[in-house]
Amino acid sequence: VMKYEQYSKRYEKIKEKQKKLEEELATLKSEYLKGCKFKAGDKVKLTLSIFSLNNEPSKTEDKILYISHVGYGKFDAYKNIQLEFNELKKDGTMSSRNTHIPMAQIKKIIKVS
């Protein structure tokens, strides 16, 4: 039978290990994101798959957007990188209007100047 003191000591040791592992994981994610070829503020051309609901073949569409955020993502991410996009204003600069593009829909991303 385990006493509270034993439980408490083991619990604290495990929590300490957990904290160290979480710090290592955060460092790993940060290093991985630094190596991403896309950065916030990059203007990109996306080739998107447009899926049809009535059994027609899927089409592709090109769209020019700005990357507003590069982050680490688990779901709806490409190689664990989550990209968020902003529309272009009429003058070609980045607007503050965010647009959601599912990563599964993106076939290709190319930087444009």
HELIX and SHEET records of a PDB file:
HELIX    1   1 TYR A    4  LYS A   34  1                                  31    
HELIX    2   2 MET A  103  GLN A  105  5                                   3    
SHEET    1   A 5 MET A  94  THR A  99  0                                        
SHEET    2   A 5 ILE A  81  LEU A  88 -1                                        
SHEET    3   A 5 LYS A  59  TYR A  72 -1                                        
SHEET    4   A 5 LYS A  43  ILE A  50 -1                                        
SHEET    5   A 5 ILE A 106  LYS A 111 -1                                        
END                                                                             
